[in-house]
Structure formats: structure tokens, C-alpha cells
Amino acid sequence: MKRKCLEGDGCPVARALDVVGDWWTLLIIRDAFAGVTRFGDFQKHLGVAKNILATRLKDMVEQGLLQTREVGARSEYQLTDKGRALMPVLVTLAQWGQAYTEPEEVGAQVLDARSLKPLRKVEIVAEDGRVLGIGDIVTQMPGA
């Protein structure tokens, strides 16, 4: 089923989902953060069909999330700055998943590489340093 294109939507959430809106994209980004670079390794880690993976990787290169480089006879995929900018999104999603998963089902954890301790919960912080809750945030539409 073809997804509706949200590229021109006025909502930044909708535009972002137009780029990363399927689960394979975020899982590929997750694996790329973990150091996976080759098609076969992505396929093995994700268990995704080759045709689906090829399509997603091509789309991610076109969207500017990944770039390719030739290493010998093989292509490798590397995160671009735009792709690396998704790290806070993945950390927040992982923390949300851990909070709403049964403790015995929690697998991988996101840790500080230096201390190997869990990260503090991602918070929404105002420009002046205040931690904001849901009642402290409004969405302003253009022209409002």
C-alpha cells in the first residue's frame, strides 16, 4: 500500500514521518549507530527481505539519512549528519519502550559509552532551563 506523501504538510511531525515513518527506517538507523555498514549485515541483523531492504536503503540515501561509499568491490552505508541527528529520537523511543515493557522483556539498553551506566531520561527543556511537562507546551500553527 502506497503511503500518502506528507512532504508539504505544515506540521513538522508529519514532514518528519514522511522521511522516517516506517519501522524499517528507524531500525536501519539504529543498526547504523551500532556500526553496521554493509547490506548483508543489515539484512542478517534485521531479518528483512532483500527487496525491502534495498528499497529502504535507496530511499534513505535519497532522503540524505545515509550516504554510500565504495570499499573495494562493496558499498558501505554511513550515517550523514541528518541521520546522526536522529540519535535523540532513538534514545527517547528506546526509553519509552523500556518504560512500557515488562521488566523481563527488556533487552538492549542505551548506555553512556564511558561509564556504561544508563542515560538520564530524556526531558523537554525550555530555553531558560526549566523542565517542561505536557501542560507546559503548546503548538502554534503558522499565521496564528
N, C-alpha and C positions, 0 to 999 in steps of 0.2 A: 504494500500500500504506500503510495507516494505521500510524503508529508507536505503540509502547506508551508510555503516559504514565508518566514516572518522577518526577513531581512529589512524591510522598510517600516516595520512596526514602530510606533512611538515609544514603546516600553523597552527599556534596556534588558529586562529579564527575557522578554520574547526574542529580542535580537541575539542574546547570548545563547538561548536554547536553539536558535537556528543553526548555530555553529557546533554546539556540543550536546544537542538534545537526544542522542541515543546512547544507550548504556555502553556500547562497544567503544565509542569515542573516549569516554572517561576511563574505561578500563585500559585502553591503549595508552592514554596519558599516564595513568598510574604505573603501568609496566615500564614506560619510558623513563619515568622518575626513578624507577628501581634499576635502571641500567640496561634494559632490553633495547636492542637496536635493529635486529635482523628479523625479516619477515617470518622465517621458520620458527624463531624463538617466540615471537608474538603468537603465532598460530599454536605452538605447543602449550604455552602458558595459559592462553585464553580458551583453547578448545573450540575456536570459531572456524567455520568453513572458510576455505581459502578464498573463494569468490567474494564473500562478505568482507573478509579482512582486506583484500586487495582494494575493494571499493572504498572502505573506510579510510585506509591509509592514503589513497589518492585524494579523497575529499579533504583530509586533514592537511595534506601538503598544499592543496589549492586554497584552503582557508588560512594558511600561514601558521598552523599549530606545530607542524613538523617540517623539516627540510631533509632532503636526501643528500648523501654523499657516496661516492663510489670508493669502495675499499677492495682493491683487487678486482675480481670479477663480480663482486656482490655489491648491492646497495645497502646502505645503513640509514636508518631513520633517527634523527636527532630532534629534540625539542628546540623550538625557536623561543625568543623572548616572550612572544604571545602565548606559546604553550606552557612555558615555565610560570607564567603569571597565573596559571590555574592551580598552583600549589595550595594557596589558602582555601580555595573551593574544595579541593580533595581532602584537606585536613579537616575542614568543617564537616564535610559529608561523612568522613570516617568517624569523627567524634559523635555525630548524631547517630550513626549506625551502631556504635558501641553502647550508647546510652539507651537505645531502644531495642537491644538484642539480649536474649537470655545470657547470663554470665557464662554458662558452659558452652555457648555457641560462638563467643567472641574469639576470633582467630588472631590475625595480624594486628599489631599495634603500631601507631605512629609515635616514634621516639626521637628525642634530641640525640643527634649523632655523637655528640661529645660526651654527654653524661649517661646515655642510654636510659634516660628516665622519660616517662610520658610527658607530653606537652600540656601546658595550661590550656584550658578550654578557650577556644576562640571566642572573643567577645566583640560586640559592636561598640566602638568608642567614638564619642563626639570629638570635634576638633579641639575642645578645651580639656579633653582627658576624661570626661565623665563616661562611665559605662552605661549604655542605653538598653532599655528593655523595650518590649513591643509597643507599649503605650507612649514611648518617647520618640517614635519615628512616624513621620508622615510621608506620603508620596505626593509630589507636586507635578501635575501634568503641564506640558508646555502651554503657555498662554493663560495659565490660571492666575 
